[in-house]
Amino acid sequence: MTERHPVGQSLSITASVGSAELLELPWHLPLEEWPEENVAALPKGISRHIVRFIHLGPHIVAIKETTEPLAVREYDMLKKLDRLDVPCVEPVAIVSGRTGTDGEALPTALVTRHLRFSLPYRALYSQTLRPDTARRLADALAALLVRLHIVGFFWGDVSLSNTLFRRDAGAFAAYLVDAETGELMPGSLSDGQRENDLEIARVNVAGELLDLQAGGMLDEDIDPLEISESILLAYRSLWNELTGWESFDQSERWRIAHRVQRLNDLGFDIENLSISTDDTGSQLNIQPKVVDAGHHTRRLLRLTGIDAGENQARRLLNDLDSFRAYHYPDEDIDEEVVAHEWLSQVYDRVIKAIPKDLRGKLEPAEMFHQWLAHRGARSRDEDRDISFSESVESYIETVLAHRRDEAMVTGPPTSAITMPNPTVDLNWQERI
């Protein structure tokens, strides 16, 4: 339940969960003037809003100064999207009625929780970025847009700046950061609304990448226009797979199960499948009506309690299935029992072997995925079976130790603005 807490003479905090730490922040100061002890990072950029990352107890939150109506609207929208299980930042509070020491009114503040292990696009687009990484980010943004459109959400401001990315077993998962312009439509979106969002994405992403290119921040093999167009192609391919009609002969009924399996492989479950016949009864027509993302994530969570990204979950489940095939090749054993053994004998052993000072590098599931890839690559390269202990030690020393910590990468900031930002902080890596 959302509660409203008046503080002092005019300050009011609206929050779904009480947080005493909120009361300790210097709300009487403009966000730009907050003391360094409160600020997790001080990124600079062009924006119609002031955004700062702030320490809140053991957590980091993003605070954005805006108007009260916009803050209330975005807070409510993010809560609705969260209930629909859409990847987005978690709203924490609205702080209104702020007054400066001079008695002048200060902007309302929207507080959202910083997404651990998330990366702003400007932290990923650099001179060392490979073109395939750029395409994976485009694919992630396209997948996010599909998920938003499935639940009837019109974004209206699709851009890299309004998105955060988390590593997901060689791919990326995209999260909505800014819902200020978005709207949940009753029923489904029209084709025109979806195409409008796609055109916004094409224009904004091209502009953002062209800006980075002008600043020498992109690999010379990356074509900003091609990347922006690839978002449209990836979106339409996935949308058609999830929602398109498929017709086939009555004798090919196996294609129904095949369609369902394809959707499961993509990470989606079907809640309803529309099946009809033509006038002659010789042709079957099928169409998924409602799809629910997170097929592998839910299975992994059910079996092991591990909450991971979709691609991470698929990778871990593949290893779990391999574990079962190796240890119980001819036994009909309960998969929950196998999952418990795999968790204690394999997954937990890898994660517990990671030194404490390196555990902020990546999410545990991503570390495990990388360890699997590292062990497999060494085995192939050396044409021998690399032992468990040797592979873990090798992964830590040669791969993990050389990565930057990504638990709290905060700058440069994301914001609601859609125009390219020409100010790129080249020293952000030195602060984390």
C-alpha positions in Angstrom: 0.0 0.0 0.0 1.2 3.5 -0.9 1.5 5.7 2.1 1.9 9.5 2.3 4.0 10.9 5.1 4.1 14.6 5.8 7.5 15.8 7.0 8.1 19.1 8.5 5.9 22.0 7.5 5.4 21.2 3.8 7.6 18.2 2.7 5.5 15.1 1.8 6.9 11.6 0.9 4.7 9.1 -1.0 6.2 5.7 -0.9 5.0 2.1 -1.2 7.5 1.0 1.4 8.6 3.0 4.4 12.2 4.1 4.4 13.6 6.1 7.3 16.7 6.9 5.2 14.6 9.0 2.9 14.0 11.4 5.8 17.7 11.9 6.2 18.4 13.2 2.7 18.9 17.0 2.2 15.6 17.7 0.4 15.9 21.4 1.3 18.8 21.7 -1.3 18.5 21.6 -5.1 19.6 18.2 -6.3 22.6 19.7 -8.1 23.9 21.1 -4.7 23.6 17.9 -2.7 26.8 17.2 -0.7 29.3 14.7 -2.1 28.7 12.3 0.8 25.2 11.7 -0.5 26.0 11.3 -4.2 27.1 8.0 -5.6 28.2 9.7 -8.9 28.1 13.1 -10.3 27.6 12.6 -14.0 26.9 15.5 -16.3 24.7 15.6 -19.3 22.1 17.5 -21.3 18.7 16.7 -20.0 15.4 18.4 -19.3 15.6 16.9 -15.8 18.3 16.9 -13.2 19.2 13.2 -12.3 21.6 12.1 -9.6 22.5 8.7 -8.1 22.2 8.9 -4.3 23.2 6.6 -1.5 20.1 5.5 0.5 21.2 3.2 3.3 22.8 0.1 1.7 21.2 0.9 -1.6 21.6 3.4 -4.4 18.7 5.2 -5.9 18.2 7.5 -8.8 16.5 10.8 -8.0 15.0 12.9 -10.8 13.7 16.5 -10.3 10.5 17.1 -12.2 7.0 18.5 -11.7 4.6 16.9 -9.2 2.0 15.8 -11.9 4.7 14.1 -14.0 6.3 12.5 -10.9 2.9 11.1 -9.8 2.1 9.9 -13.3 5.4 8.1 -13.8 5.4 6.6 -10.3 2.0 5.1 -10.9 3.0 3.9 -14.4 6.1 2.1 -13.2 4.1 0.4 -10.4 1.6 -0.8 -13.0 4.4 -2.1 -15.3 6.0 -3.8 -12.4 2.8 -5.7 -11.6 2.7 -6.7 -15.3 6.2 -8.2 -14.9 7.7 -5.8 -17.4 11.4 -5.2 -17.1 11.6 -1.7 -15.6 13.2 0.2 -12.7 11.4 0.0 -9.3 9.6 3.2 -8.1 10.5 4.0 -4.5 9.0 7.4 -3.6 7.7 10.8 -4.6 9.0 13.7 -2.6 6.9 16.8 -3.0 6.4 20.1 -1.1 10.2 20.7 -1.1 11.3 24.2 0.1 14.7 25.7 -0.1 16.5 27.5 2.7 15.4 30.7 1.1 11.8 29.7 1.2 11.5 29.1 -2.5 9.7 26.0 -3.8 11.9 23.2 -5.2 10.9 20.7 -7.8 9.2 17.4 -6.9 11.6 14.4 -6.8 10.9 11.0 -8.2 13.0 8.3 -6.5 13.6 4.9 -8.3 15.9 2.1 -7.2 19.1 1.7 -9.0 19.2 -1.6 -11.0 22.2 -3.6 -9.8 24.5 -4.8 -12.5 22.9 -2.6 -15.0 24.8 -0.6 -17.6 23.8 2.7 -19.3 24.4 2.5 -23.0 27.1 5.1 -22.8 29.0 2.7 -20.6 28.9 0.1 -23.4 29.4 2.2 -26.5 33.1 2.9 -26.7 36.1 2.7 -29.0 36.5 -1.0 -28.0 32.9 -2.0 -28.6 32.6 -4.7 -31.2 29.9 -4.4 -33.8 28.2 -7.6 -32.7 27.8 -6.1 -29.2 26.0 -3.1 -30.7 23.6 -5.5 -32.5 23.0 -7.4 -29.3 22.0 -4.2 -27.6 19.7 -3.4 -30.5 18.1 -6.9 -30.2 17.6 -6.3 -26.5 15.8 -3.0 -27.0 13.6 -4.6 -29.7 12.7 -7.4 -27.3 11.8 -4.9 -24.6 9.6 -3.0 -27.0 7.8 -6.2 -27.9 7.2 -7.0 -24.3 5.8 -3.5 -23.7 3.6 -3.7 -26.7 2.2 -7.1 -25.7 0.9 -5.7 -22.4 -0.6 -2.6 -24.3 2.1 -0.1 -23.3 2.8 2.8 -25.7 6.3 4.1 -24.8 6.4 7.3 -26.9 10.0 8.0 -26.1 12.0 4.9 -27.1 15.7 5.5 -26.9 18.9 4.0 -25.5 19.0 6.9 -23.0 15.8 5.6 -21.4 17.0 2.0 -21.2 19.4 0.1 -18.9 21.1 -3.1 -20.0 22.1 -6.1 -18.0 24.3 -8.9 -19.2 22.4 -12.1 -19.9 24.6 -15.1 -20.9 26.2 -13.5 -23.9 23.2 -11.3 -24.7 21.7 -8.3 -23.0 18.4 -7.8 -21.3 16.9 -4.3 -21.6 15.0 -2.5 -18.8 12.7 0.5 -19.1 14.1 3.5 -17.1 11.7 6.3 -18.0 8.0 5.9 -18.3 7.1 9.6 -18.2 5.6 9.7 -21.7 4.2 6.2 -21.7 0.6 5.1 -21.6 -1.1 1.8 -21.0 -3.9 1.4 -23.5 -7.1 -0.5 -22.9 -6.9 -3.7 -24.9 -4.1 -4.0 -27.4 -2.1 -1.4 -29.3 -3.1 -0.6 -32.8 -0.6 -1.2 -35.7 -0.3 2.5 -36.0 0.7 3.0 -32.4 3.3 0.2 -32.6 4.7 1.6 -35.8 4.9 5.1 -34.2 7.0 3.7 -31.4 9.2 1.9 -33.9 9.8 5.1 -35.8 10.6 6.9 -32.6 13.1 4.2 -31.8 14.7 4.3 -35.3 15.2 8.1 -35.2 16.3 8.4 -31.5 18.8 5.5 -31.6 20.3 6.7 -34.9 20.7 10.1 -33.4 22.3 8.8 -30.2 24.8 6.6 -32.1 25.6 9.3 -34.7 26.5 11.6 -31.7 28.8 9.0 -30.3 30.3 8.5 -33.7 31.0 12.2 -34.0 32.9 12.0 -30.7 35.0 9.1 -31.8 33.3 6.7 -29.4 32.2 4.0 -31.9 34.1 1.3 -33.7 34.6 2.3 -37.3 32.7 -0.8 -38.4 29.5 0.2 -36.7 27.0 2.0 -38.9 24.6 3.9 -36.7 21.8 3.9 -39.3 22.2 0.1 -39.9 22.0 -0.5 -36.1 18.9 1.6 -35.7 17.2 -0.2 -38.7 18.1 -3.5 -37.2 15.9 -2.7 -34.2 12.9 -2.6 -36.5 13.8 -5.9 -38.2 14.4 -7.7 -34.9 11.1 -6.3 -33.5 9.0 -7.3 -36.5 10.5 -10.8 -36.6 9.8 -11.4 -32.9 6.4 -9.8 -33.0 5.4 -12.0 -35.9 6.6 -15.2 -34.2 4.7 -14.3 -31.0 1.4 -13.1 -32.5 1.3 -14.1 -36.2 -1.2 -16.5 -37.8 0.2 -19.8 -39.1 -1.8 -22.0 -41.5 -1.1 -25.6 -42.4 -2.8 -28.8 -43.5 -4.8 -30.9 -41.1 -2.2 -33.7 -41.5 0.5 -31.4 -40.1 -1.0 -31.1 -36.6 2.4 -31.6 -35.1 3.1 -28.0 -36.1 1.0 -26.8 -33.2 3.4 -28.4 -30.7 6.3 -27.1 -32.8 5.0 -23.5 -32.7 4.6 -23.8 -28.9 8.2 -25.2 -28.6 9.6 -22.3 -30.7 8.0 -19.8 -28.4 9.3 -21.6 -25.4 12.8 -21.6 -26.9 12.4 -17.8 -27.3 11.5 -17.5 -23.6 7.7 -17.2 -23.8 4.8 -19.2 -22.6 1.4 -19.3 -24.3 -1.7 -18.7 -22.2 -4.1 -19.1 -25.1 -3.8 -20.5 -28.6 -6.5 -19.7 -31.1 -7.1 -22.6 -33.5 -9.6 -22.5 -36.4 -10.3 -24.3 -39.6 -11.1 -23.0 -43.1 -14.4 -23.6 -44.8 -13.3 -27.0 -46.1 -11.9 -28.2 -42.8 -8.7 -29.1 -44.5 -6.6 -26.2 -43.2 -5.7 -25.4 -39.6 -5.0 -21.8 -38.6 -3.3 -21.1 -35.3 -2.4 -17.9 -33.5 -0.9 -17.3 -30.0 -3.3 -15.0 -28.2 -1.5 -14.1 -25.0 2.2 -14.7 -24.4 4.1 -14.5 -21.1 7.8 -13.8 -21.1 10.2 -15.7 -18.8 9.7 -19.4 -19.6 13.2 -20.5 -18.6 13.4 -18.0 -15.7 10.3 -19.4 -14.1 11.5 -23.0 -14.5 14.9 -22.3 -13.0 13.4 -20.4 -10.1 11.0 -23.2 -9.4 13.7 -25.9 -9.4 16.6 -24.1 -7.7 15.4 -20.8 -6.3 17.9 -18.9 -8.6 16.4 -15.7 -10.0 18.3 -15.1 -13.3 17.8 -13.5 -16.7 16.1 -15.5 -19.4 19.2 -16.4 -21.3 21.1 -17.1 -18.1 18.3 -19.4 -17.0 18.4 -21.2 -20.3 22.2 -21.7 -20.0 22.0 -22.9 -16.4 19.1 -25.3 -17.2 21.1 -26.8 -20.1 23.9 -27.5 -17.6 21.4 -28.9 -15.1 20.0 -31.2 -17.8 23.6 -32.3 -18.8 24.2 -33.0 -15.1 21.2 -35.3 -15.0 22.1 -37.1 -18.2 25.6 -37.8 -17.0 24.7 -38.9 -13.4 21.3 -40.6 -14.0 21.4 -41.7 -17.7 18.9 -44.6 -17.2 17.0 -43.5 -14.1 13.6 -41.9 -13.9 14.4 -39.6 -11.1 12.5 -36.5 -9.9 13.9 -33.4 -11.5 13.6 -31.5 -8.2 16.0 -34.0 -6.6 18.4 -33.6 -9.5 18.2 -29.8 -9.3 19.0 -29.9 -5.6 22.1 -32.0 -6.3 23.2 -29.8 -9.2 22.7 -26.7 -7.1 24.9 -28.0 -4.2 27.5 -29.9 -6.2 28.0 -27.5 -9.1 26.5 -24.1 -9.0 27.1 -23.3 -5.3 30.6 -24.6 -5.5 31.5 -22.2 -8.4 29.9 -19.2 -6.7 31.4 -19.9 -3.3 34.8 -20.2 -4.9 34.7 -16.5 -6.1 36.7 -14.3 -3.7 34.6 -11.8 -1.8 36.5 -8.9 -3.4 35.5 -10.1 -6.9 31.8 -10.7 -6.3 30.8 -7.2 -7.4 32.1 -7.9 -10.9 29.0 -9.6 -12.3 25.8 -11.3 -11.2 26.3 -14.8 -9.9 24.3 -16.4 -12.7 26.4 -14.4 -15.3 29.6 -15.6 -13.6 28.5 -19.2 -13.8 27.6 -18.8 -17.5 31.1 -17.3 -18.1 32.8 -20.1 -16.2 30.9 -22.7 -18.3 32.0 -20.9 -21.5 35.6 -20.6 -20.2 35.8 -24.3 -19.3 34.4 -25.3 -22.6 36.7 -23.1 -24.6 39.8 -24.4 -22.7 38.8 -28.0 -23.2 38.4 -27.5 -26.9 41.6 -25.5 -27.3 43.7 -28.0 -25.3 41.8 -31.1 -26.4 41.4 -32.4 -22.9 38.9 -32.4 -20.1 39.6 -29.4 -17.8 38.9 -30.3 -14.2 36.4 -28.5 -12.1 39.0 -26.9 -9.7 41.4 -26.0 -12.5 38.7 -24.4 -14.6 37.3 -22.3 -11.7 40.8 -21.1 -10.7 41.6 -20.3 -14.3 38.4 -18.4 -14.8 38.9 -16.3 -11.7 42.5 -15.5 -12.6 42.4 -15.0 -16.3 38.8 -13.6 -16.9 37.0 -12.4 -13.8 39.9 -10.6 -12.1 40.3 -8.3 -15.1 36.7 -7.2 -15.4 35.4 -4.0 -13.9 32.9 -4.1 -11.1 29.4 -3.9 -12.6 27.3 -4.1 -9.4 27.0 -0.4 -9.2 27.9 1.2 -12.5 26.1 4.5 -12.3 27.4 6.9 -14.8 26.9 8.4 -17.2 23.2 8.9 -16.4 20.1 8.0 -18.3 17.3 10.5 -18.5 14.0 11.2 -20.2 15.5 13.3 -22.9 15.5 11.9 -26.5 18.0 14.2 -28.1 21.6 13.0 -28.4 23.9 14.0 -25.6 27.2 15.4 -26.9 28.7 15.4 -23.4 30.4 12.0 -22.7 32.3 11.5 -19.5 35.4 9.7 -20.6 36.6 9.1 -17.1 33.6 7.2 -15.7 35.6 3.9 -15.6 38.1 5.5 -13.2 35.4 6.2 -10.6 34.0 2.7 -10.3 
